[in-house]
Amino acid sequence: MASAPDHSKAAARSRVVGGVIVGTALIWMVAQFAGARLGVPVRWMVLIDLAALAAMVWAMIVAVGLWRARRDKE
């Protein structure tokens, strides 16, 4: 069984991952809406899409790492 500090660190990292996922999705949706309304060039919109994709990939990698660490401790 994991000790309290280990569990607390994992819980904190889980909250960060969740915040990144939710924040990225919200910012991306607002950027898509604003970009369409303001006529932002496509190359900037692609840059926003790539940044959102990078954030989601990072969150997935960290989430899988947390899952594997929890699985290995059991």
Secondary structure, 3 states (H helix, E strand, C coil): CCCHHHHHHHHHHHHHHHHHHHHHHHHHHHHHHHHHHHCCCHHHHHHHHHHHHHHHHHHHHHHHHHHHHHHHHC
